[in-house]
Amino acid sequence: MEILTGAAGSIVSEIVKYTAKPIVCHIGYSFCYQKITGGLTEEKVRLEQKKQVIHNTIDPGVRNNTEVANPDVQEWLTNVDQIIEEVQTLENQIQVNKMCCKGWCPDWIWRYKLGKEATKKTTNAAKLLQEAAGWDLNQLTHRAPLPDIVTFSSNDDYEVFQSRKSISEELMEALRDDNCKRIGLHGLGGVGKTTLVMDVCKKAKDLFSDIVMTTVSQTPDITKIQDEIAECLRLNLDEEKTDRGRTMRIWLRIKQAEKKILIILDDVWKDVKLGDIGIPSGEDQEKCKILLTTRSSIISYDSPALNDVVKKVVGECKGLPIAIVTVGKALAGKSLDDWKEALEQLRKSRLVDIYGVDEENNAYSCLKWSYNHLKCKAKLCFLLCSLFPEDYEIEIEELARYAMGLEEYKDVNSLDEARSQVRVAINQLQDSSLLLKGYTKQYVRMHDMVRDVGLWIASKGK
């Protein structure tokens, strides 16, 4: 009997040994919640500090195009950016959890879930810190490969095809035209846009006091662009301590130039806010001309015909600001044909059976037109929001719960998934100016006029 008792005791001891630790670990996610989330924040701060040290070490050589970050360093920086973004998202969820319980009756399920996720993120951050701990800061980069050497000579080395010659002549004509403020050259990558522009600029050097060229790229670095412009204009920005100060120095230098300045923005992928750089525009652009190269015909496209159609579209909005903004955002970056098609649709669209709206002064059709261009789930979210009372602060969490019960969300398996899809729809609605931000990030509002259109659409079953 003693032998059996001893054996049973050993078995129980082993069972406890292998099961107690995991159980305690999982319980810890809830009961050590504050300690876990605090540790996550500390680890994020350490990771950000380490990233800044590495970035400051490699930045001078990379910016001067003399050094290139090692592949493992570049991958590490990418992973750090990703984990920091994930931690920030998790911290936002933790903050929401605090606001919901307000210190009373904490949600243990949420605490368990967030605590477990925070532990995982902390471990990942610690691994990244450990990986970088052994690096020699003097060995983070290697010399950049020498670029291909291109010789520019209009008469000898530079072969001019007939089509290229025609484009070159058009560019020269545009550069001489005082009424032409902006010039766009678009084409596929690698076809020689930059080469052509540089050759044209050699011919046009007598037309301008200075010719400035900077590469914008797919992810514009405003500070780098400003530094390159300032260097070409012999402008010292070192004394400026703020972004606004740098911008204004460049703006004043161009605005007060005695002779015109040509600014070349090379490799533009999307619309660039010239004002953020310090490049004058509109009536202030008298002393500069802008030439850009891009792969997108939309970015470089501008014509009097398009401007005429834009004015007519604005006219169809009947002076209603929210309609103008909504339609403008939907058509931003679109071609002339897209604007013409939108104009015809707006002319044909009339919501005359909305109470108080007559056909002669009907800007509501513009909002209906914007609704028609939404994706299916964004339309559904729009209609759900219109069912709430006027000026109501609509909770996103509440929208997600309503959405889960609808046919369009039948593929959703959890509230988290529904919440995520609803947020995507809300972002689209806010980008289209059909929804307004609420008093916190967890709420949205709907303009009264937009709500009227939503109710009208819902009543028609459209």
N, C-alpha and C positions, 0 to 999 in steps of 0.2 A: 504493500500500500504506500509506504514511504517513497519507494522508487517511482510509482505512478504519480504520486503527488509532486515529486521533484521534477518529473518529466513534463507534467502539465504546467507547472510553474515556469519552466524554461520556455515552453511554447508560447504561453501568454506573454512572457517578457519579450520574446522576439516579435510577436504581433504588435505589441505596444510600441516597440522600438521603430518598426517600419511604417506604422500608421500615424503615430502621434505627431511626428515632425511635419508631414504635409498638412495635417489638420490645423496645427498651430500656425503654420505659414499662411493658410487661407484665412483663418480667423484674424490674423494680424493685419490683413488688407483693410478690414473695417475698424478694428480697435486701435491700430497704429496709424490711422488715416492722416492725422495732422503731421506726424513725424515723417511719413512717406512723402507727402506732397511738399513739405518744407525741404526735404532732401533733394527732391527733383529740381526745385527752384535754384538751390545752391549749385547743383551740378550744371544746370543750364548757364548760370553766370560764369562758372569756371570755364565752360566750353566756349562761351562768347569771348572771354578774355584771351584764351589761347588762340582762337581764330583771328582776333585782332592782331596779336603778336606776329602770327605767320603771314597775315595779309600785309602788314607794314614791312615785313622783311622782304617779300617777293615783289611788292608793288612797284618800286622805282625801276627795276630792270624790265619788268613786263610792260610798263607804260612807255618806256623808251624803245620797246621792240628789240632790245638786246638780249633779253633772257626769256625763257619759257619755263613755267612751273612743271616740275616732274609729274608724270602721270599719277603716281600714288598721292602726291600732294593735292593735285586738282580733284581727284576722286574724294579725298578726305574733306576738302572744302565743300564739295557738293553734298556729301553725306551730312556734314555739320549743318549746312543750311536747311536740309530736309528735317533733321531731328529737332532743330530749334523751332521750325515752323510747326512741327507736330506737338512739341511741348507747349507752345503758345496756345494752340487749339485746345489742348487738354487743360491748361490753366484756365482758359475761358469757361470750359465746362465745369471745372471745380468751383469757380466763382459763382456760376449760375446755381450750383447745388447749395452754396452757402446762402444765396439770396432766397432760395426757395424755402429752406428750413428755418432761416433767421435765428439759428441757435437753439431751436426747440425741436424735439423729436426728429433727429437726423434720419435720413433715408439710408438704412444700412445696406440695402441692395446696391444703391448708387455708390455708396462709400466703398463697398467691396469692389465694384467694377472699376471705379476711378483709381482706387488704391492699387489694384492689380496692374492696370495700364500704366500708372505712374512708376511702379517698380520696374516694369519692362523698359520704359523710356530712360529711367535713371541708369539701368544696366547698360543700355546702348550708348548713352552719353559717356559713361565711365570707360567703355571700351575704346571710344574715339580718343578720349584724353590719354589713355594708356598707349595707344598707337602713336600719338604725336610726341609723347614724353621722351622717346629715345632718338628723336630727330636732331640732327646737327643743323642749326639755323643757317649755316653757310653752305649747306648742300641741298637746298630746297628747289633750286632751279638749275637749268643748264643753258648753254648759249643757244640763242635762236638761230635757225638755219638761215643762210644768206638768201635774200629774195632774188627772184629772177631779175636780171638787169635788162631794162627796156631803154632803148635809145630813141629819142624823139627827133625826127628830122623830116620836115614836110617835103623836102626835095629829094632826099636820098634813101635813108634807111627805113623810113616809115612808108609802107606800101598803102596807097590810097585806092580803094576800090571805088567804082562809080557810085554805088549806093552810099558808101561812107562819105564820099566827097559831097554828095547832095545834102546829107544830114549836116555835115560840117558847115556848108554854106548857109543852111537854115539857122544853125546856131549863131553864126556870125551876124546874120541879119537881125536876129532877136536881140543879140547883145548891143547892137547899134541903135535899136529902137528904144527911144526914151519912154514910150508908153508901155513897154513890156517890162514889168517888174520882176516876174518870176518865170523861170524857164525849166521845163522838166524833160529829161531824157530817160526813156524807159526801154528795157529789153532784158532778155534772159541773162542769167549770170554767166560770165566768161566770154561774152560776145565783143567786149572791148569798149564798154561805155566810158570807163575811167581813162583809158588810153586816148580815146577820141576827144574827151573834154580837155585833157591836158594839152593836147596838140592845138586845139582851138584857142586855148588860153594864151599860148605863145604868140598867136597871131593877134590876139586882142589886148595885149599888154599895154598898148598905147591909149586904150580907151578908158583905163582905170588907174587910179593912184596906187591901189593895192589890190592884189588878188589873193584871197584867203581860201585854203582848201582844207577840209576836215572830213574824216570818215565817221559817219553816224552809226552804222552797223545795226544788227537786229535788236540789240539791247543797248540803247543810247546811254552813254556816260556823259551827263551834262557838264560836269566839272572838267573832264578831259577835253570835250569840245571847246569849252570856254578857254582853256589853257592854250589850245592850238590856235584859236582865233586871236587871242591876246598876243601870242608870240609873233604872229605874222604882222600884227598892227603895232608892234613895238610898245606894248602896253603891259605895265607891271601890276599884277593883281595880288602880290604877296601881302600888301598892307590891308587888303579887304578881309574882314573877319566873318562876314555873313554872305550867304548866297545872294541875297538881294543887293548887297554892295558890289559884288562881282558883276552881277547882271547889269546894274546901272552904269558901271564904268564902261563896259563894252558898248552899251546902248548910246551913251553920250559920245564916245569916241567915233562911232559910225555916224551918228546924227550930225556931228559938228565937222565932219570931213570936208575939206575944200573941194575935192574931186570925188567922183563916184568910186565906190568900193565894190568889187565882185566877190561874193561869198559862195563858194562851191560846197554843197553838202553831198558827199559821196556815199553811195550804198545805203540809201534811206529805205527802210522796210515798212514803216508806218508813219502816220501823220506826226510831225514834230511841232511842238509848241515853241515858236520862234521867240516869243516873249520871255520864256524861261531861260533861254540862252543869252538874250540881250540883243537879238537882231530885230531892228525896227520893222514894222509892218504897217499896212494901210497908208494913211496920209503921212506917217513918219518915215516912210521908206524912200524918200526922195534921194537920199545920198547912197543908196546901195541897191544892187541887183542880185537876185538869188538864182543860182543854177544848181539843180539837184539831179542826181542819177538814182534810179530805182528799178526794181524788177516789177513793180506794180504800175499798171497804166492808170489805176484809179488815183494814186497819190499825185501823179504828174499831170492829171487831166484838169484843164480849166479852159473855158471858152465863153464868149459872150452868149452863145446859144444856151449853154447850161445856166448862166446867170438869169436869162430871161425866163426860163422854165421855173427856176427856183422862186422868182418873184411871183409867178402865177400860182404856184403851190401855196406860198404864204398868203396870197389873196384868197384862196379857197378856205384857209383857216379862219377867215373873217376877223382877224385881229385878236383872236383868243390866245393868250400866251401859252397856256398849257397845251393847246392843240399844235401850235407852231413848234414847241419844244419836242413834243411826242413824235410828230411826223419827221422833224429834222433828225432826230436820233435814229429813226428807222431807216432813213435814206442816206445817212452819213457815209461818204466814201463810195456811193453808187454811181453808175454811169449815167450819161444823158438819157439813154433809152429807158433806164429804170425810173428816172424822174418823170419822163413823159408818160410812162405807163401809170405811175402813181397819180399824176395830175388827172388823167382820164378817169381813173377809178374814183377819185375824190369828186369829180364833177357829176358822176352818175350816182354816187351814194348819197341818199337823202333819208334822214331819220325823222320824217315830218310828223310821225305820230308820237313823238316825245312831247309831253305836255309843256306848253310854253315856248316851243321852238318852232319857228316858221321856216319855210323853205328858202326865204330870201336871206335869212341870217342864221344859217345852220352850220356851225363849226363842229357840232357833235359828230358829223360824218367823218371828220379827221380822226377822232378817237376810235370810232368803229373800224376805220381802215387800219389803224395800228393794231387793234385787237385781232384782226384777220391775219396779221403776219406773225402772230405768236405761235409757239409750239403747243401741242394738245394739252399737256399738263399745266402749262403756264396759263392757257385759256381757262381751264377749270379752276385754278387758284384765283384768277381774276374774278370769276363769277362768284366764288365762295366769299371773297372779300366784299363784294358789292351787297351781299345779304346782311352784313352787319349794319347797325345804325349809323347815321351821319356822324362824322368826326370821332368815330369809335377807335380806340387803341386796340388793334387786333393782335392777339398773342399768336406767335408763330407756332408754339406748341399746340394751341387749340386748333389751328388750321391743319396741322399734321394728323391730329386725331380724327377730324372730320374726313380728311382725304382717304384715310385707311378704309373707310366704309364705302367708298365709291368704286364703281366698276373699273375706271381707268387705273386704279392702284391695286388691282387684284393680284398683281405679281409681287407686291411688297410683303415681306415676311416678318418684319419687325417695325416697332415704332421708330427706332433709330434710322432705319432705311427710309421710312416715310418722311421723317423729319429732314433727312438729307435731300430727298427729291423735292420737297416743298421749298427748301431754301434755294435750290437751283432755280425753281420757277419764280420765286420772289426776286432773285437777282435779275432775272430777265425782265420782269415787270418794272423794277426800279430803273434798270438801264433804259427802258422805254418811256420812263416818266409816267407810268400808269399806276405806280404805287409810291407812297412817300415814306420816309423813315419815321419810326415812332420815337417816343421819348427815351427808349433804350434800344439796344440792338435786338432785343427779343420781341419787339413790337413793330407793326407797320400801320400806316394810315392810308385812306383813299380820299382823294379830292372829291368834293361834292358833285361836280360836273361829270367826273369820270364814273362815279358811283351811279349816276342817273343812266349813263350809257350801259353800264353793266346790268342794271335792273331791266332796261329795255331789251337787251339781248337775251337775258334769261327768260323774260316773259314771252319772247317769240320762239323760244326753244332752239335758238341758233348757236 
